[in-house]
Amino acid sequence: MFHKFKEFSGHGAGIYSLAFDGQFIYSASADHYVARWNIETGEQDRFAIKFDFPVYSIALLKQNTMLAVGLSSGDLHLFDLINRVEVKFYKQHTKALFCIAENSEKEQFYTADADGNLSIWDSLNLDLLLYLPLDCGKIRRISVDASGEHFALACQDGTIRIFETSFFNEIHTFEAHEGGTTAIVFNPLNENELFSGGKDAHISHWNWREEHRLKSIPAHNFVVYDLKIIPSTNYLISASRDKTVKLWGLNDLSSIQRLDIKQKGHRHSVNVLQEINETTFVSASDDKRICYWKLD
């Protein structure tokens, strides 16, 4: 079972996105800041960037040497972490950037916004490769499979959309969640499977190649905001607006553990999860805190 090991606090508003480089946790908040925390000490270091708008998404690129930052305005900032300078700034999107995901196998990264627009970028040169207006409503999450050959989008129109990463054809589109798909993750242990969460508070297990739902469960009381997998434990982790983090069996979606205020967890909506290693992960919330959970 997991227990709370540490807590990081210092943001002035809700935290929407996390990234981890092996030593530091990066956090993005509605207080307009990206901050950085030492995973060992739990302390915030001197690295902090302030923006003109709330920060909705961050991602580490190029073997953790670059930081991509997406704002509520749609602005995209790219920073060289070695030299601590901003190297690129784009206004490609005009609505909030809800997600950024790297595909290190193909040296690409992807950004998606509140209007259902998707941008595909070259992570080496940090140049735009392709812009796709998908007309699918807000795109909440992007997941890249283990091979880097596909990525999946969680879309507000309730669909899951899957693209191949050579020519960027949309190869699968299927209905997933009533009211909107809000979370998605490929199963790294089975290339044919993924998991999704939705506004309907359900988690679904899919064979995406056959567009077949293997199982669906009522997982939370409100919308599921994020999903992560810890392969070594065979656990699926979910985060929800209902203030809880839950752990599920990867094979059968059996209930394993509930982490809430009774376990010194979050007091408000849990927005994002980040795996640290095979036995630990962190969660962040509208309560302005990051909780660090460790497997007994």
C-alpha positions in Angstrom: 0.0 0.0 0.0 1.0 3.6 -0.6 1.4 6.2 2.2 2.2 9.9 2.1 6.0 10.4 2.4 6.4 14.1 1.9 4.5 17.2 0.9 5.6 20.2 -1.2 3.9 23.5 -0.7 4.5 27.1 -1.9 2.3 27.8 -4.8 -0.3 30.5 -4.5 -3.0 28.7 -6.5 -4.0 25.4 -8.0 -1.3 23.2 -9.7 -2.2 21.9 -13.2 0.9 20.1 -14.5 4.0 18.3 -13.3 7.3 17.0 -14.8 10.2 15.1 -13.4 13.9 15.1 -14.6 15.3 12.5 -12.1 16.2 15.1 -9.5 13.7 17.9 -9.6 9.9 18.1 -9.8 8.7 21.0 -12.0 5.2 22.3 -11.2 2.9 24.6 -13.2 0.3 26.7 -11.4 -2.6 29.1 -11.9 -0.5 31.6 -9.8 1.5 32.2 -13.1 4.6 30.4 -11.9 6.6 27.4 -12.9 8.5 26.2 -9.8 11.0 23.5 -9.1 11.4 21.2 -6.1 14.2 19.0 -4.9 12.8 15.5 -4.6 15.1 14.5 -1.8 14.7 17.5 0.5 11.2 18.6 -0.5 12.4 22.2 -0.8 11.8 24.6 -3.6 15.1 25.7 -5.2 15.9 29.1 -6.7 14.5 28.1 -10.2 11.2 29.9 -10.8 9.7 31.5 -13.9 6.8 33.9 -13.8 4.4 34.4 -16.7 1.7 36.8 -17.6 -1.0 34.1 -17.5 -1.8 31.0 -15.6 0.4 28.0 -16.6 -1.7 25.0 -17.7 0.9 22.6 -19.0 4.6 21.8 -19.0 6.9 19.1 -20.4 10.6 18.2 -20.4 12.2 17.7 -23.8 15.5 16.6 -25.3 16.6 14.4 -22.4 15.4 16.9 -19.8 17.5 19.8 -21.2 14.5 21.8 -22.4 11.3 22.9 -20.8 8.1 23.6 -22.7 5.5 25.7 -21.0 1.9 26.2 -22.2 -0.2 29.1 -20.9 -4.0 29.8 -20.6 -3.5 32.3 -23.4 -2.2 29.7 -25.8 1.3 31.0 -25.7 4.1 28.4 -25.9 7.5 29.2 -24.3 10.6 27.0 -24.7 13.5 27.2 -22.3 17.1 25.9 -22.4 17.5 24.6 -18.8 21.3 24.2 -19.1 21.9 27.9 -20.0 18.7 29.1 -18.3 17.4 31.1 -21.2 14.3 31.2 -23.3 15.1 30.1 -26.8 11.7 30.1 -28.6 8.3 31.7 -28.1 5.2 30.8 -30.2 1.7 32.1 -30.5 0.6 29.2 -32.7 -2.4 28.5 -30.4 -4.9 31.2 -29.4 -6.7 29.2 -26.7 -5.4 27.5 -23.5 -2.7 24.9 -24.0 -4.0 22.0 -21.8 -1.4 19.5 -22.7 2.2 19.0 -24.0 3.7 15.6 -24.6 7.1 14.5 -25.9 7.8 11.6 -28.3 11.5 11.0 -27.7 11.6 8.1 -30.1 10.6 10.3 -33.0 12.2 13.5 -31.7 8.8 15.2 -31.7 6.5 16.9 -29.3 2.8 17.7 -29.4 0.7 20.6 -28.1 -3.1 20.7 -27.9 -5.6 23.4 -26.9 -9.1 24.3 -25.7 -10.4 24.6 -29.2 -9.4 21.1 -30.4 -6.3 22.2 -32.3 -3.2 20.0 -32.4 0.4 21.1 -33.2 3.2 18.7 -34.1 6.7 20.0 -33.5 10.3 19.0 -34.2 11.9 18.7 -30.8 15.5 19.1 -32.2 15.0 22.4 -34.0 11.9 23.4 -32.0 10.1 24.1 -35.3 6.4 23.5 -36.2 5.9 20.5 -38.5 2.1 20.4 -38.8 -1.0 22.1 -37.4 -4.3 20.2 -37.3 -7.6 21.8 -36.4 -9.6 18.7 -35.3 -12.9 20.3 -34.2 -13.2 17.9 -31.3 -13.6 20.4 -28.4 -11.0 20.7 -25.6 -8.1 18.3 -25.8 -7.3 17.5 -22.2 -4.5 14.9 -22.5 -2.0 13.4 -25.0 -0.4 9.9 -24.5 2.4 8.5 -26.6 2.9 4.8 -26.8 6.1 3.0 -25.7 7.3 2.6 -29.3 6.7 6.2 -30.3 4.7 5.0 -33.3 1.3 6.3 -32.0 -0.2 9.0 -29.8 -3.7 9.3 -28.5 -5.9 12.3 -27.7 -8.6 12.6 -25.0 -11.2 14.9 -26.5 -14.1 16.9 -25.2 -16.5 15.5 -27.8 -16.2 12.1 -26.0 -13.9 10.5 -28.5 -10.4 9.0 -28.4 -8.4 9.8 -31.5 -5.2 7.9 -32.4 -2.6 9.1 -34.8 0.4 7.4 -36.3 3.7 9.4 -36.0 5.2 9.0 -39.5 2.6 10.7 -41.7 0.2 11.9 -38.8 -2.8 10.1 -40.2 -5.7 9.7 -37.8 -6.1 5.9 -37.9 -8.7 5.4 -35.1 -11.5 7.5 -33.8 -14.1 6.0 -31.4 -16.6 7.1 -28.8 -15.3 6.6 -25.3 -17.0 8.8 -22.6 -20.3 10.6 -22.4 -19.7 14.3 -21.7 -16.1 14.2 -22.7 -12.9 12.1 -22.5 -10.5 13.8 -20.0 -7.6 11.4 -19.4 -5.8 8.8 -21.4 -2.7 6.5 -21.1 -1.3 3.7 -23.2 -0.5 0.4 -21.4 3.3 0.0 -21.6 2.9 -3.7 -21.0 0.6 -4.3 -23.9 0.9 -2.3 -27.1 -2.7 -3.0 -28.1 -4.2 -1.5 -24.9 -4.9 1.8 -23.4 -7.0 3.2 -20.5 -9.2 6.3 -20.5 -11.1 8.4 -18.0 -14.0 10.8 -18.6 -16.4 13.4 -17.4 -18.7 10.5 -16.7 -16.4 9.5 -13.8 -15.7 6.1 -15.4 -12.4 4.5 -16.3 -12.4 2.3 -19.5 -9.9 -0.4 -20.6 -9.6 -0.7 -24.4 -8.1 -2.7 -27.2 -7.6 0.4 -29.3 -6.6 -1.5 -32.4 -10.0 -3.2 -32.5 -11.7 -0.1 -31.0 -13.1 -2.5 -28.4 -13.9 -1.7 -24.8 -12.6 -4.5 -22.6 -14.1 -3.1 -19.4 -15.5 0.0 -17.9 -16.0 0.8 -14.2 -17.6 3.7 -12.2 -14.3 4.9 -10.7 -14.9 8.3 -9.1 -17.7 10.6 -8.0 -16.7 13.3 -10.5 -14.5 13.8 -13.6 -11.3 11.8 -13.9 -8.5 14.3 -14.6 -5.4 12.1 -15.0 -4.2 8.5 -15.4 -0.8 7.0 -14.9 0.7 3.5 -14.9 3.4 2.1 -12.7 4.4 -1.0 -14.7 6.5 -2.7 -12.0 3.5 -2.8 -9.7 0.7 -3.5 -12.3 -1.2 -0.5 -10.9 -3.2 2.1 -12.7 -3.5 5.4 -10.8 -6.3 7.8 -11.3 -6.9 11.4 -10.1 -10.2 13.1 -9.9 -12.1 16.3 -9.1 -13.6 14.3 -6.2 -10.4 15.1 -4.2 -9.1 11.5 -4.4 -6.3 9.4 -5.9 -7.2 5.8 -6.5 -5.2 2.7 -7.4 -6.5 -0.1 -9.6 -5.4 -3.5 -10.8 -4.0 -3.1 -14.3 -5.5 -6.3 -15.6 -9.0 -6.2 -14.2 -9.5 -2.7 -12.8 -10.0 -4.1 -9.3 -9.9 -1.6 -6.5 -6.6 -1.6 -4.7 -6.4 1.6 -2.6 -8.0 5.0 -2.1 -5.9 8.0 -1.1 -7.8 10.9 0.3 -7.9 13.4 3.2 -7.9 10.5 5.7 -4.5 9.5 4.4 -3.3 13.2 4.6 -4.1 13.6 0.9 -5.7 16.4 -1.0 -8.5 18.8 0.1 -9.6 19.9 -3.4 -9.6 18.6 -6.9 -6.6 16.4 -7.9 -5.5 17.6 -11.3 -2.3 15.7 -12.2 -0.1 12.7 -11.4 3.6 12.1 -12.1 5.5 8.9 -11.7 8.9 9.3 -9.9 10.2 5.7 -9.9 8.9 2.1 -9.5 7.7 2.7 -5.9 6.8 6.4 -5.7 4.6 9.0 -7.5 3.4 12.5 -6.8 -0.1 14.2 -7.1 -1.0 17.9 -7.3 -4.2 19.7 -6.6 -6.2 22.8 -6.5 -5.3 22.9 -2.8 -1.8 24.2 -3.9 0.0 21.2 -2.6 2.1 18.4 -4.1 1.8 15.1 -2.2 4.6 12.5 -2.5 3.3 8.9 -2.2 5.5 5.9 -1.4 4.9 2.2 -1.7 5.4 0.3 1.6 
